[in-house]
């Protein structure tokens, strides 16, 4: 299904010119000095084009330094983020012709039309709605967060940082944790998405107080947000820019969790875009646990280049007919809407009926409250909800691992845990989405409890 374009064209120049990428903030003199005369001629024909780096919130030299750190950790990059430029071609009469010219231009490695993006939507007992949060229950119903809370490190242990990357939140909601401001990281709020981000923060790290709900990991080391929305021009989709700003903020450590709540206009995960893939690859190269929503297009994602991120599909909250797993989430009346699936999807969680913070989509799903800061809902869903649940599980498991082993699980190790141990998907609907995290089983198999573990499968125990 074709998606809606932003009107911008993204081009990548050969990475051998990295010194010039650092030197020039204007692509025209850069092309001249690089000897890219064919590109220079094309740009001369369009003197009014607005062109900027795709990652513009971070100085080019800092990007190069960041990429060098990842390479020194044994994860060399195949293309620098400084090579990507965004051309605003929204005013060009024949944008397709310009795209095809750029694709055939000497000095341009590749060019593509940028797609628009969106949110991939569609003591705890004194939190009054916590009893309705079935995703917290034991497997196979939920992920067994309540079991994990009995462990001193099972609530995040105050050792794991968390960043929610999307485009809106109600940050003064009574159940949203205090937000740490990361220097240089965009935090613009798209008001139309504030309920989405509030719901996500509630699922992952909702405060354990005496109101509302409780998050899966209510005690992380810190929580922050990063926005791919730009209020200055009303555009969204600046995921690579926001993520790179997060990585250069100086706050994150290996093992911290970054959740990307974004799908493109064809309902595919964020990393489908080449420049976003590049930024995610650098994040995991630095040891960050990156979790992405699979998207709600009801299509097979196939197998893509490995960014080491964890891609999360969605299932129905109800157990399947035999009571052992959860069927892949699909809206029956709109069978083009449902969880994406396939080999690239690593695991799943609830995609419907998730109880969390924020206003409901319909009055019937409201759990009370009269203003944005005290409302709760029972209707959050899609791969947005599923990815948030898995992010919470990752924080909990990481906290337990750091407490027992002294070091964090790597991105590959965390992903392998979620691929290996958990509740199987239901048998009543085709489309592979893997396993739903089971924190008790995973902790036992990793020998993070007093239980005797079985031999781990494909996971390096450190």
C-alpha positions, 0 to 999 in steps of 0.5 A, spaced: 500 500 500 503 506 497 504 511 503 503 519 503 509 523 502 512 529 505 514 532 499 521 531 501 526 527 497 532 524 501 539 523 498 545 520 501 552 522 498 558 517 498 561 516 505 568 517 503 566 525 503 566 525 511 571 530 512 567 535 507 560 533 511 563 536 517 566 542 513 560 544 510 553 545 512 550 547 505 550 542 500 552 546 494 559 548 496 560 541 499 558 538 492 563 543 488 568 541 493 567 534 492 567 534 485 560 532 484 559 536 478 553 532 476 549 534 482 551 541 482 548 542 475 541 539 478 541 543 484 543 550 480 537 548 476 533 549 482 536 555 486 530 555 491 530 548 494 531 548 501 536 543 503 538 541 510 541 535 513 537 530 515 540 530 522 540 537 524 540 538 531 547 535 532 553 538 530 556 534 524 563 533 528 559 530 534 555 525 529 562 522 526 565 522 534 559 518 536 559 513 530 567 512 531 565 510 538 560 504 535 565 502 530 570 501 536 565 497 540 566 492 534 560 495 530 562 499 524 557 503 520 556 502 512 554 509 511 555 516 516 549 519 518 552 526 516 551 523 508 544 524 508 540 530 506 533 532 506 531 536 500 524 540 500 521 539 493 514 540 495 514 546 491 516 543 485 511 541 479 514 535 477 517 532 484 517 525 481 522 527 475 526 531 480 527 524 484 528 520 478 534 525 476 537 525 483 537 517 483 541 517 476 546 523 478 553 521 479 555 523 486 548 521 489 549 514 492 541 513 492 535 518 493 528 516 495 521 520 497 520 521 504 514 518 507 510 521 512 509 518 519 504 517 525 503 514 531 503 506 531 496 506 534 490 504 533 504 496 592 500 496 586 493 494 589 492 501 591 492 504 584 485 503 583 485 501 576 491 496 576 487 490 577 484 491 570 491 491 567 491 484 565 498 485 561 501 485 568 498 478 570 502 471 570 503 468 563 500 466 559 495 471 560 500 477 561 508 478 562 508 476 569 510 483 571 507 482 578 512 476 579 518 480 578 516 486 583 517 481 588 525 481 586 528 487 589 531 489 582 524 487 578 521 494 578 527 497 574 532 497 580 533 505 579 539 503 574 536 503 567 534 509 563 528 510 559 527 514 553 520 514 549 521 517 542 514 519 539 511 526 538 506 528 544 505 527 551 501 530 557 507 530 562 503 533 568 499 527 568 498 524 575 501 518 573 506 520 569 513 519 572 518 526 572 521 527 566 529 528 565 530 533 560 536 531 556 540 537 553 539 538 546 534 533 545 527 536 541 521 535 545 516 539 541 509 536 543 504 535 537 497 536 541 494 531 537 498 526 539 499 527 547 494 522 549 498 517 545 505 518 549 501 519 555 498 512 554 505 509 553 509 512 559 503 509 563 504 502 560 512 503 561 513 507 567 507 509 570 508 511 578 506 507 583 502 511 587 495 511 590 491 513 584 490 510 577 495 505 574 502 502 575 507 501 570 511 495 568 517 498 570 515 504 575 522 505 578 527 506 572 533 510 573 530 516 569 525 517 564 525 522 558 522 524 552 524 525 545 520 528 539 520 527 532 515 533 531 517 540 529 513 545 531 516 551 527 514 548 521 508 543 523 512 537 520 513 530 524 518 524 522 524 527 524 526 520 528 533 520 526 534 527 528 531 526 535 535 519 536 541 522 534 540 528 539 538 522 544 545 519 543 549 525 544 546 528 550 551 525 554 546 521 559 545 514 556 549 508 558 549 501 555 543 497 556 538 503 557 532 502 553 529 507 547 522 506 545 520 508 538 513 509 537 512 511 530 510 508 523 511 510 516 505 512 512 505 505 509 504 502 516 511 499 517 516 500 522 521 506 523 527 502 521 524 501 514 526 508 512 534 508 510 536 514 514 532 512 521 535 505 520 542 508 520 541 512 526 538 505 530 544 501 528 548 506 531 544 506 537 545 499 538 552 499 536 553 503 543 549 498 547 542 501 547 536 497 547 532 499 541 524 497 541 520 499 535 513 498 534 512 493 528 506 497 525 499 496 523 499 494 516 497 487 517 503 485 512 509 481 512 515 485 513 519 479 511 527 480 513 531 486 513 538 488 514 539 487 521 539 493 526 539 489 532 533 493 534 527 489 537 521 489 533 514 488 536 508 485 534 501 485 537 496 480 539 489 480 542 489 480 549 484 474 550 487 467 550 486 463 544 481 457 543 486 452 547 488 457 552 495 457 551 497 463 547 494 470 544 492 470 536 495 476 532 491 482 533 487 484 527 481 488 526 475 484 523 471 489 520 478 492 517 482 486 515 487 491 512 489 494 519 492 489 524 499 487 526 505 486 521 508 480 522 514 475 519 521 473 520 523 480 522 518 481 528 521 478 534 516 478 539 509 480 541 504 483 547 497 486 547 494 490 542 487 491 545 484 493 551 490 495 554 489 499 561 493 505 562 493 513 563 490 518 558 483 520 555 479 514 552 477 514 544 470 513 546 466 514 553 465 507 554 472 506 555 473 511 559 476 509 567 474 516 569 477 523 570 475 530 568 481 533 565 487 531 561 491 530 567 487 525 571 484 521 566 485 513 564 482 509 559 481 501 557 482 502 550 489 503 548 492 498 543 495 496 536 503 495 536 503 502 540 501 498 546 505 492 544 511 495 544 510 499 550 509 493 554 515 490 551 519 496 553 517 495 560 519 488 560 526 490 557 527 495 563 525 490 568 529 484 566 535 489 565 535 491 572 535 484 574 540 482 570 545 488 572 543 487 579 545 480 579 551 480 574 553 487 574 553 488 567 547 489 562 544 485 557 547 487 550 541 488 544 543 482 541 542 478 548 536 482 550 532 480 543 534 473 543 531 472 550 525 475 547 525 470 541 527 464 546 522 464 552 515 466 553 508 465 551 507 462 544 502 466 539 495 463 538 494 458 533 487 461 530 490 466 526 496 466 521 502 471 521 508 470 525 509 475 531 513 470 535 513 470 543 510 474 548 515 476 554 515 472 560 519 475 565 519 469 570 521 464 565 526 469 562 529 470 569 529 463 571 532 461 565 538 467 565 539 464 573 537 471 575 533 468 581 534 462 586 531 457 581 535 452 577 536 454 570 536 450 564 541 451 558 540 458 555 539 458 548 543 462 543 544 467 549 551 469 552 550 469 560 555 474 562 
